[in-house]
Amino acid sequence: MDKLQDFRQQVYRFLGNGRDAIFDLMDAVLTSPRVKSFVELSLSAVYRRKWSSLYESLKDSRPNRGRIRRLCVEQIPKDIRPLLAGDHTGWGRPHAKTLKDRSFVHQPNLVEGNKPIVLGHDYSTLAWIPEMTGSWAIPLCHERISSFETAGQRAAFQLSQVCRDLTVRPIATYDSEYGSAVFMNLTEDIPADLLIRLRPNRCLYKAPAPYSGYGRPRKHGDKFQLANADSWGEPSATFSLEDETVGQVQIQQWSNLHFRQAAQRHIQVIRVTHSHCSGLWLAWVGEQMPTLDSLWRLYLRRFAIDHWYRFAKQRLHWTLPHLLTPQQALRWSDLMPLLSWQLWLARQLVIDTPLPWQKPQTNLNFGRVAQGFAALLVRIGSPACSPQPRGKSLGWKSGRKRSPFSRFPVVKKRASRSKKVNQDYLNS
């Protein structure tokens, strides 16, 4: 409980202007499971201000994102090698025609027959995966992707910022969208190991043959086409195991491969096959490579970030408000990692309160911790100050005499030089 209270106190210090209203807003989100509009959060018992303060606080707040990010990174244990997961998701705003910097984002839940895109804002997330089981993924960065950059550029920037604050070299996992030469070049100088999924139509190159002594040395060897088994050659390592869920798993590894536009970065390619998957292609780029039997399990853990996206949109009401500017939307999105970290620190303090149709749980997930957070909030309190009384002035007290000179004292004006000269002339 002391760790949770200290975290909330530090967050309160770094929120900047309007931090009292912002902190009450966070507590209202954690204790309000079902709201139909953003303004209904002001009806929560823990929100002690008027409904207009919801929008005014997001307009006036200036959170210190650097200190908040370092505060979140400090919660990661120092004795483990952190596993990170990066991805991006869209916040659809098709009806906000005056909203600035809109772009086409992916939207899976559309009418059948339409393209899976919609106008809105795209957000990139880098999360820490704390456990090898379960659905916990706690974000460290959750930032908007502007229309002047790509998802890979924003992901590389987030990874570089987080690695500056970490003391241990992390493992960062990404989906097949990031498995390209462009992302390899962007992350070349970042002290992190990458585990990325490759699309089955990718083409890589083997190491070139030894220099023959004539002409320029070759940079690329033979092609390694993932869709063409004849171009693979003999794997450098093979491993098989029996998994409790999927059965027999076959793992193959090819070493010293590279992309054509990123020949300086050597890649270890891993192919995983089992009864439910014809071929999962993974690329390892880094120094301390784990064993083959644990490598593919590390990549499967990255799907926990998809659970957090669903939780943020449904339970934390991330995409509920219709804000006017991208700055307000970004400040509202800055609260999502802070809310998630409070739930993670409170997972062993809350009492499981399942609904009548829910089964009791031993290892609570995001939703179960949020259900019992209201009872814990009564015990830990809030660092935010109570609102000051505001409204129309009481005016002058009845029965008190008002002096005409008390509010408007007589000020003697100094005569100008021209008037003084004229008066001296008349006197003479």
NUGU-836061 format. One record per residue (C-alpha): residue in one letter; residue number from 1; x, y, z. Coordinates in steps of 0.1 Angstrom, whole numbers. Example, Ala and Ser with C-alpha at 12.3 -4.5 7.8 and 13.67 -1.06 7.14 Angstrom:
2
{type A seq 1 xx 123 yy -45 zz 78}
{type S seq 2 xx 137 yy -11 zz 71}
***
This chain:
428
{type M seq 1 xx 0 yy 0 zz 0}
{type D seq 2 xx 29 yy 24 zz 7}
{type K seq 3 xx 42 yy 18 zz -28}
{type L seq 4 xx 8 yy 25 zz -44}
{type Q seq 5 xx 4 yy 57 zz -23}
{type D seq 6 xx 39 yy 69 zz -31}
{type F seq 7 xx 32 yy 63 zz -69}
{type R seq 8 xx 0 yy 83 zz -67}
{type Q seq 9 xx 18 yy 111 zz -49}
{type Q seq 10 xx 45 yy 112 zz -75}
{type V seq 11 xx 20 yy 112 zz -103}
{type Y seq 12 xx 2 yy 141 zz -87}
{type R seq 13 xx 34 yy 162 zz -86}
{type F seq 14 xx 41 yy 156 zz -123}
{type L seq 15 xx 6 yy 164 zz -137}
{type G seq 16 xx 12 yy 201 zz -139}
{type N seq 17 xx -16 yy 226 zz -142}
{type G seq 18 xx -51 yy 215 zz -132}
{type R seq 19 xx -36 yy 184 zz -114}
{type D seq 20 xx -64 yy 183 zz -88}
{type A seq 21 xx -91 yy 180 zz -114}
{type I seq 22 xx -70 yy 156 zz -134}
{type F seq 23 xx -65 yy 133 zz -104}
{type D seq 24 xx -101 yy 133 zz -95}
{type L seq 25 xx -108 yy 124 zz -131}
{type M seq 26 xx -85 yy 94 zz -129}
{type D seq 27 xx -102 yy 82 zz -97}
{type A seq 28 xx -136 yy 87 zz -114}
{type V seq 29 xx -125 yy 65 zz -143}
{type L seq 30 xx -113 yy 37 zz -120}
{type T seq 31 xx -146 yy 37 zz -101}
{type S seq 32 xx -170 yy 41 zz -130}
{type P seq 33 xx -174 yy 9 zz -150}
{type R seq 34 xx -203 yy 20 zz -172}
{type V seq 35 xx -208 yy 55 zz -186}
{type K seq 36 xx -225 yy 65 zz -218}
{type S seq 37 xx -208 yy 98 zz -223}
{type F seq 38 xx -176 yy 115 zz -211}
{type V seq 39 xx -194 yy 141 zz -191}
{type E seq 40 xx -211 yy 114 zz -169}
{type L seq 41 xx -177 yy 109 zz -152}
{type S seq 42 xx -184 yy 142 zz -133}
{type L seq 43 xx -213 yy 125 zz -116}
{type S seq 44 xx -190 yy 101 zz -98}
{type A seq 45 xx -188 yy 104 zz -60}
{type V seq 46 xx -150 yy 108 zz -61}
{type Y seq 47 xx -152 yy 137 zz -86}
{type R seq 48 xx -156 yy 168 zz -64}
{type R seq 49 xx -159 yy 194 zz -91}
{type K seq 50 xx -183 yy 207 zz -117}
{type W seq 51 xx -188 yy 190 zz -151}
{type S seq 52 xx -170 yy 218 zz -170}
{type S seq 53 xx -138 yy 210 zz -151}
{type L seq 54 xx -135 yy 178 zz -171}
{type Y seq 55 xx -128 yy 197 zz -203}
{type E seq 56 xx -110 yy 226 zz -187}
{type S seq 57 xx -85 yy 204 zz -169}
{type L seq 58 xx -76 yy 186 zz -202}
{type K seq 59 xx -72 yy 220 zz -219}
{type D seq 60 xx -50 yy 236 zz -192}
{type S seq 61 xx -29 yy 206 zz -181}
{type R seq 62 xx 8 yy 203 zz -190}
{type P seq 63 xx 20 yy 169 zz -178}
{type N seq 64 xx 57 yy 163 zz -176}
{type R seq 65 xx 58 yy 132 zz -199}
{type G seq 66 xx 95 yy 126 zz -194}
{type R seq 67 xx 92 yy 123 zz -156}
{type I seq 68 xx 61 yy 103 zz -158}
{type R seq 69 xx 78 yy 78 zz -182}
{type R seq 70 xx 108 yy 75 zz -159}
{type L seq 71 xx 84 yy 70 zz -129}
{type C seq 72 xx 68 yy 41 zz -147}
{type V seq 73 xx 101 yy 26 zz -157}
{type E seq 74 xx 112 yy 27 zz -121}
{type Q seq 75 xx 85 yy 3 zz -112}
{type I seq 76 xx 101 yy -25 zz -133}
{type P seq 77 xx 122 yy -48 zz -111}
{type K seq 78 xx 160 yy -43 zz -117}
{type D seq 79 xx 169 yy -79 zz -113}
{type I seq 80 xx 151 yy -92 zz -144}
{type R seq 81 xx 154 yy -88 zz -181}
{type P seq 82 xx 123 yy -68 zz -191}
{type L seq 83 xx 101 yy -81 zz -220}
{type L seq 84 xx 85 yy -52 zz -240}
{type A seq 85 xx 58 yy -53 zz -266}
{type G seq 86 xx 51 yy -26 zz -292}
{type D seq 87 xx 21 yy -20 zz -314}
{type H seq 88 xx -3 yy 7 zz -325}
{type T seq 89 xx -40 yy 11 zz -326}
{type G seq 90 xx -65 yy 37 zz -340}
{type W seq 91 xx -89 yy 61 zz -324}
{type G seq 92 xx -116 yy 66 zz -350}
{type R seq 93 xx -131 yy 101 zz -353}
{type P seq 94 xx -150 yy 99 zz -386}
{type H seq 95 xx -175 yy 126 zz -377}
{type A seq 96 xx -150 yy 152 zz -363}
{type K seq 97 xx -146 yy 171 zz -396}
{type T seq 98 xx -128 yy 200 zz -379}
{type L seq 99 xx -104 yy 179 zz -359}
{type K seq 100 xx -68 yy 186 zz -370}
{type D seq 101 xx -43 yy 161 zz -383}
{type R seq 102 xx -66 yy 133 zz -390}
{type S seq 103 xx -54 yy 103 zz -411}
{type F seq 104 xx -66 yy 69 zz -422}
{type V seq 105 xx -63 yy 44 zz -393}
{type H seq 106 xx -72 yy 7 zz -391}
{type Q seq 107 xx -107 yy -1 zz -378}
{type P seq 108 xx -117 yy -38 zz -377}
{type N seq 109 xx -153 yy -33 zz -365}
{type L seq 110 xx -169 yy -19 zz -396}
{type V seq 111 xx -198 yy -27 zz -418}
{type E seq 112 xx -193 yy -59 zz -438}
{type G seq 113 xx -181 yy -51 zz -473}
{type N seq 114 xx -163 yy -18 zz -464}
{type K seq 115 xx -126 yy -13 zz -462}
{type P seq 116 xx -112 yy -17 zz -426}
{type I seq 117 xx -101 yy 19 zz -424}
{type V seq 118 xx -116 yy 51 zz -409}
{type L seq 119 xx -105 yy 87 zz -403}
{type G seq 120 xx -91 yy 94 zz -369}
{type H seq 121 xx -58 yy 94 zz -349}
{type D seq 122 xx -33 yy 66 zz -346}
{type Y seq 123 xx -16 yy 59 zz -312}
{type S seq 124 xx 17 yy 39 zz -307}
{type T seq 125 xx 22 yy 20 zz -274}
{type L seq 126 xx 52 yy 4 zz -258}
{type A seq 127 xx 42 yy -19 zz -229}
{type W seq 128 xx 60 yy -40 zz -203}
{type I seq 129 xx 49 yy -77 zz -201}
{type P seq 130 xx 55 yy -86 zz -164}
{type E seq 131 xx 44 yy -123 zz -164}
{type M seq 132 xx 47 yy -153 zz -187}
{type T seq 133 xx 10 yy -161 zz -183}
{type G seq 134 xx -21 yy -140 zz -180}
{type S seq 135 xx -32 yy -108 zz -198}
{type W seq 136 xx -12 yy -82 zz -180}
{type A seq 137 xx 5 yy -56 zz -202}
{type I seq 138 xx 13 yy -23 zz -186}
{type P seq 139 xx 21 yy 6 zz -210}
{type L seq 140 xx 52 yy 27 zz -206}
{type C seq 141 xx 45 yy 51 zz -235}
{type H seq 142 xx 12 yy 58 zz -253}
{type E seq 143 xx 16 yy 86 zz -278}
{type R seq 144 xx -1 yy 98 zz -309}
{type I seq 145 xx 14 yy 91 zz -343}
{type S seq 146 xx 12 yy 123 zz -363}
{type S seq 147 xx 4 yy 124 zz -401}
{type F seq 148 xx 41 yy 134 zz -407}
{type E seq 149 xx 56 yy 102 zz -394}
{type T seq 150 xx 51 yy 64 zz -396}
{type A seq 151 xx 43 yy 39 zz -369}
{type G seq 152 xx 79 yy 25 zz -372}
{type Q seq 153 xx 94 yy 59 zz -366}
{type R seq 154 xx 73 yy 66 zz -335}
{type A seq 155 xx 80 yy 30 zz -322}
{type A seq 156 xx 117 yy 34 zz -326}
{type F seq 157 xx 116 yy 68 zz -308}
{type Q seq 158 xx 96 yy 53 zz -279}
{type L seq 159 xx 120 yy 23 zz -276}
{type S seq 160 xx 150 yy 47 zz -275}
{type Q seq 161 xx 135 yy 68 zz -248}
{type V seq 162 xx 126 yy 38 zz -226}
{type C seq 163 xx 161 yy 22 zz -231}
{type R seq 164 xx 177 yy 53 zz -217}
{type D seq 165 xx 159 yy 48 zz -184}
{type L seq 166 xx 165 yy 10 zz -182}
{type T seq 167 xx 196 yy -5 zz -166}
{type V seq 168 xx 192 yy -39 zz -183}
{type R seq 169 xx 191 yy -46 zz -220}
{type P seq 170 xx 154 yy -54 zz -228}
{type I seq 171 xx 138 yy -77 zz -254}
{type A seq 172 xx 113 yy -58 zz -276}
{type T seq 173 xx 87 yy -78 zz -295}
{type Y seq 174 xx 69 yy -64 zz -326}
{type D seq 175 xx 44 yy -77 zz -351}
{type S seq 176 xx 50 yy -83 zz -388}
{type E seq 177 xx 44 yy -47 zz -397}
{type Y seq 178 xx 77 yy -38 zz -382}
{type G seq 179 xx 97 yy -66 zz -398}
{type S seq 180 xx 113 yy -45 zz -425}
{type A seq 181 xx 147 yy -30 zz -434}
{type V seq 182 xx 134 yy 5 zz -425}
{type F seq 183 xx 127 yy -5 zz -389}
{type M seq 184 xx 161 yy -23 zz -387}
{type N seq 185 xx 179 yy 9 zz -397}
{type L seq 186 xx 158 yy 30 zz -373}
{type T seq 187 xx 167 yy 8 zz -343}
{type E seq 188 xx 204 yy 2 zz -352}
{type D seq 189 xx 218 yy 23 zz -323}
{type I seq 190 xx 192 yy 14 zz -297}
{type P seq 191 xx 205 yy -9 zz -269}
{type A seq 192 xx 177 yy -35 zz -272}
{type D seq 193 xx 172 yy -70 zz -286}
{type L seq 194 xx 144 yy -73 zz -312}
{type L seq 195 xx 121 yy -102 zz -317}
{type I seq 196 xx 99 yy -95 zz -347}
{type R seq 197 xx 75 yy -115 zz -367}
{type L seq 198 xx 82 yy -118 zz -405}
{type R seq 199 xx 55 yy -119 zz -432}
{type P seq 200 xx 56 yy -152 zz -451}
{type N seq 201 xx 63 yy -133 zz -484}
{type R seq 202 xx 95 yy -116 zz -472}
{type C seq 203 xx 128 yy -120 zz -490}
{type L seq 204 xx 161 yy -120 zz -472}
{type Y seq 205 xx 197 yy -126 zz -482}
{type K seq 206 xx 224 yy -149 zz -470}
{type A seq 207 xx 259 yy -140 zz -463}
{type P seq 208 xx 280 yy -134 zz -494}
{type A seq 209 xx 307 yy -159 zz -505}
{type P seq 210 xx 344 yy -152 zz -496}
{type Y seq 211 xx 360 yy -124 zz -517}
{type S seq 212 xx 375 yy -138 zz -549}
{type G seq 213 xx 400 yy -109 zz -553}
{type Y seq 214 xx 383 yy -94 zz -584}
{type G seq 215 xx 360 yy -63 zz -584}
{type R seq 216 xx 340 yy -49 zz -556}
{type P seq 217 xx 332 yy -73 zz -527}
{type R seq 218 xx 296 yy -86 zz -527}
{type K seq 219 xx 272 yy -75 zz -500}
{type H seq 220 xx 245 yy -101 zz -505}
{type G seq 221 xx 246 yy -138 zz -510}
{type D seq 222 xx 218 yy -160 zz -523}
{type K seq 223 xx 182 yy -152 zz -517}
{type F seq 224 xx 163 yy -166 zz -488}
{type Q seq 225 xx 126 yy -165 zz -497}
{type L seq 226 xx 103 yy -175 zz -469}
{type A seq 227 xx 77 yy -187 zz -494}
{type N seq 228 xx 102 yy -209 zz -514}
{type A seq 229 xx 114 yy -239 zz -494}
{type D seq 230 xx 141 yy -246 zz -521}
{type S seq 231 xx 160 yy -214 zz -512}
{type W seq 232 xx 163 yy -222 zz -475}
{type G seq 233 xx 191 yy -246 zz -474}
{type E seq 234 xx 201 yy -266 zz -443}
{type P seq 235 xx 191 yy -250 zz -410}
{type S seq 236 xx 219 yy -242 zz -386}
{type A seq 237 xx 199 yy -256 zz -356}
{type T seq 238 xx 168 yy -277 zz -352}
{type F seq 239 xx 148 yy -283 zz -320}
{type S seq 240 xx 116 yy -302 zz -312}
{type L seq 241 xx 95 yy -302 zz -281}
{type E seq 242 xx 61 yy -314 zz -268}
{type D seq 243 xx 38 yy -286 zz -257}
{type E seq 244 xx 8 yy -291 zz -235}
{type T seq 245 xx -15 yy -269 zz -256}
{type V seq 246 xx -5 yy -274 zz -293}
{type G seq 247 xx 13 yy -307 zz -291}
{type Q seq 248 xx 45 yy -314 zz -311}
{type V seq 249 xx 64 yy -282 zz -320}
{type Q seq 250 xx 92 yy -281 zz -346}
{type I seq 251 xx 117 yy -252 zz -345}
{type Q seq 252 xx 143 yy -244 zz -372}
{type Q seq 253 xx 170 yy -217 zz -372}
{type W seq 254 xx 190 yy -201 zz -400}
{type S seq 255 xx 218 yy -177 zz -390}
{type N seq 256 xx 236 yy -148 zz -406}
{type L seq 257 xx 208 yy -134 zz -428}
{type H seq 258 xx 199 yy -98 zz -436}
{type F seq 259 xx 176 yy -74 zz -455}
{type R seq 260 xx 188 yy -60 zz -487}
{type Q seq 261 xx 185 yy -23 zz -475}
{type A seq 262 xx 200 yy -32 zz -440}
{type A seq 263 xx 229 yy -54 zz -448}
{type Q seq 264 xx 248 yy -43 zz -417}
{type R seq 265 xx 223 yy -59 zz -393}
{type H seq 266 xx 226 yy -97 zz -390}
{type I seq 267 xx 193 yy -116 zz -384}
{type Q seq 268 xx 186 yy -150 zz -369}
{type V seq 269 xx 155 yy -164 zz -386}
{type I seq 270 xx 134 yy -190 zz -367}
{type R seq 271 xx 105 yy -210 zz -382}
{type V seq 272 xx 80 yy -226 zz -358}
{type T seq 273 xx 55 yy -252 zz -369}
{type H seq 274 xx 30 yy -273 zz -351}
{type S seq 275 xx -4 yy -288 zz -357}
{type H seq 276 xx -23 yy -255 zz -356}
{type C seq 277 xx 3 yy -234 zz -375}
{type S seq 278 xx 19 yy -241 zz -408}
{type G seq 279 xx 47 yy -217 zz -403}
{type L seq 280 xx 55 yy -189 zz -379}
{type W seq 281 xx 85 yy -169 zz -390}
{type L seq 282 xx 104 yy -149 zz -364}
{type A seq 283 xx 135 yy -127 zz -367}
{type W seq 284 xx 160 yy -122 zz -338}
{type V seq 285 xx 183 yy -92 zz -339}
{type G seq 286 xx 205 yy -87 zz -309}
{type E seq 287 xx 232 yy -100 zz -287}
{type Q seq 288 xx 219 yy -123 zz -259}
{type M seq 289 xx 196 yy -147 zz -278}
{type P seq 290 xx 174 yy -170 zz -256}
{type T seq 291 xx 171 yy -207 zz -262}
{type L seq 292 xx 149 yy -219 zz -291}
{type D seq 293 xx 124 yy -236 zz -268}
{type S seq 294 xx 117 yy -203 zz -250}
{type L seq 295 xx 121 yy -179 zz -279}
{type W seq 296 xx 87 yy -186 zz -296}
{type R seq 297 xx 69 yy -184 zz -262}
{type L seq 298 xx 84 yy -149 zz -257}
{type Y seq 299 xx 68 yy -137 zz -289}
{type L seq 300 xx 34 yy -152 zz -280}
{type R seq 301 xx 34 yy -130 zz -249}
{type R seq 302 xx 33 yy -99 zz -270}
{type F seq 303 xx -4 yy -105 zz -277}
{type A seq 304 xx -11 yy -93 zz -241}
{type I seq 305 xx -10 yy -58 zz -255}
{type D seq 306 xx -41 yy -65 zz -275}
{type H seq 307 xx -59 yy -73 zz -243}
{type W seq 308 xx -48 yy -39 zz -229}
{type Y seq 309 xx -61 yy -21 zz -260}
{type R seq 310 xx -95 yy -38 zz -255}
{type F seq 311 xx -95 yy -29 zz -218}
{type A seq 312 xx -85 yy 7 zz -224}
{type K seq 313 xx -113 yy 12 zz -249}
{type Q seq 314 xx -140 yy -6 zz -230}
{type R seq 315 xx -133 yy -1 zz -193}
{type L seq 316 xx -110 yy 30 zz -192}
{type H seq 317 xx -132 yy 48 zz -217}
{type W seq 318 xx -103 yy 59 zz -237}
{type T seq 319 xx -121 yy 65 zz -270}
{type L seq 320 xx -153 yy 78 zz -254}
{type P seq 321 xx -148 yy 116 zz -253}
{type H seq 322 xx -152 yy 137 zz -284}
{type L seq 323 xx -124 yy 163 zz -277}
{type L seq 324 xx -119 yy 193 zz -299}
{type T seq 325 xx -81 yy 193 zz -304}
{type P seq 326 xx -54 yy 167 zz -308}
{type Q seq 327 xx -36 yy 182 zz -277}
{type Q seq 328 xx -66 yy 175 zz -255}
{type A seq 329 xx -68 yy 140 zz -268}
{type L seq 330 xx -31 yy 134 zz -262}
{type R seq 331 xx -34 yy 147 zz -226}
{type W seq 332 xx -63 yy 124 zz -220}
{type S seq 333 xx -44 yy 95 zz -235}
{type D seq 334 xx -14 yy 102 zz -212}
{type L seq 335 xx -37 yy 91 zz -183}
{type M seq 336 xx -41 yy 56 zz -197}
{type P seq 337 xx -6 yy 43 zz -186}
{type L seq 338 xx -11 yy 59 zz -152}
{type L seq 339 xx -44 yy 42 zz -146}
{type S seq 340 xx -30 yy 9 zz -157}
{type W seq 341 xx 0 yy 11 zz -134}
{type Q seq 342 xx -23 yy 19 zz -104}
{type L seq 343 xx -42 yy -12 zz -111}
{type W seq 344 xx -10 yy -33 zz -114}
{type L seq 345 xx 3 yy -20 zz -80}
{type A seq 346 xx -31 yy -26 zz -64}
{type R seq 347 xx -36 yy -62 zz -77}
{type Q seq 348 xx -26 yy -77 zz -43}
{type L seq 349 xx -45 yy -52 zz -22}
{type V seq 350 xx -80 yy -54 zz -36}
{type I seq 351 xx -105 yy -80 zz -26}
{type D seq 352 xx -121 yy -99 zz -55}
{type T seq 353 xx -157 yy -89 zz -58}
{type P seq 354 xx -171 yy -109 zz -88}
{type L seq 355 xx -205 yy -103 zz -102}
{type P seq 356 xx -231 yy -129 zz -97}
{type W seq 357 xx -224 yy -145 zz -131}
{type Q seq 358 xx -186 yy -144 zz -127}
{type K seq 359 xx -163 yy -171 zz -112}
{type P seq 360 xx -139 yy -162 zz -84}
{type Q seq 361 xx -103 yy -156 zz -95}
{type T seq 362 xx -70 yy -161 zz -77}
{type N seq 363 xx -48 yy -142 zz -101}
{type L seq 364 xx -68 yy -111 zz -108}
{type N seq 365 xx -67 yy -94 zz -142}
{type F seq 366 xx -73 yy -58 zz -152}
{type G seq 367 xx -110 yy -59 zz -150}
{type R seq 368 xx -112 yy -77 zz -116}
{type V seq 369 xx -88 yy -52 zz -100}
{type A seq 370 xx -108 yy -23 zz -113}
{type Q seq 371 xx -140 yy -39 zz -98}
{type G seq 372 xx -126 yy -38 zz -63}
{type F seq 373 xx -106 yy -5 zz -66}
{type A seq 374 xx -134 yy 16 zz -51}
{type A seq 375 xx -131 yy -1 zz -17}
{type L seq 376 xx -93 yy 4 zz -18}
{type L seq 377 xx -96 yy 40 zz -27}
{type V seq 378 xx -114 yy 47 zz 6}
{type R seq 379 xx -84 yy 34 zz 25}
{type I seq 380 xx -56 yy 51 zz 5}
{type G seq 381 xx -72 yy 85 zz -1}
{type S seq 382 xx -64 yy 110 zz -27}
{type P seq 383 xx -35 yy 135 zz -28}
{type A seq 384 xx -56 yy 160 zz -47}
{type C seq 385 xx -69 yy 191 zz -28}
{type S seq 386 xx -105 yy 198 zz -23}
{type P seq 387 xx -120 yy 225 zz -46}
{type Q seq 388 xx -122 yy 260 zz -33}
{type P seq 389 xx -156 yy 276 zz -29}
{type R seq 390 xx -165 yy 296 zz -60}
{type G seq 391 xx -194 yy 316 zz -73}
{type K seq 392 xx -209 yy 351 zz -71}
{type S seq 393 xx -193 yy 374 zz -46}
{type L seq 394 xx -212 yy 380 zz -13}
{type G seq 395 xx -209 yy 418 zz -17}
{type W seq 396 xx -209 yy 445 zz 10}
{type K seq 397 xx -221 yy 433 zz 44}
{type S seq 398 xx -254 yy 448 zz 53}
{type G seq 399 xx -254 yy 475 zz 81}
{type R seq 400 xx -218 yy 485 zz 74}
{type K seq 401 xx -212 yy 521 zz 66}
{type R seq 402 xx -193 yy 528 zz 34}
{type S seq 403 xx -170 yy 558 zz 33}
{type P seq 404 xx -170 yy 576 zz 0}
{type F seq 405 xx -132 yy 580 zz 3}
{type S seq 406 xx -123 yy 545 zz 13}
{type R seq 407 xx -125 yy 530 zz -22}
{type F seq 408 xx -118 yy 561 zz -42}
{type P seq 409 xx -92 yy 582 zz -23}
{type V seq 410 xx -85 yy 617 zz -36}
{type V seq 411 xx -52 yy 620 zz -54}
{type K seq 412 xx -38 yy 654 zz -58}
{type K seq 413 xx -25 yy 660 zz -93}
{type R seq 414 xx 8 yy 676 zz -98}
{type A seq 415 xx 6 yy 708 zz -118}
{type S seq 416 xx 22 yy 708 zz -152}
{type R seq 417 xx 53 yy 730 zz -159}
{type S seq 418 xx 34 yy 752 zz -183}
{type K seq 419 xx 7 yy 761 zz -158}
{type K seq 420 xx 33 yy 768 zz -131}
{type V seq 421 xx 51 yy 793 zz -154}
{type N seq 422 xx 19 yy 811 zz -163}
{type Q seq 423 xx 10 yy 815 zz -126}
{type D seq 424 xx 44 yy 829 zz -117}
{type Y seq 425 xx 40 yy 854 zz -145}
{type L seq 426 xx 6 yy 866 zz -132}
{type N seq 427 xx 19 yy 870 zz -97}
{type S seq 428 xx 48 yy 892 zz -109}
***
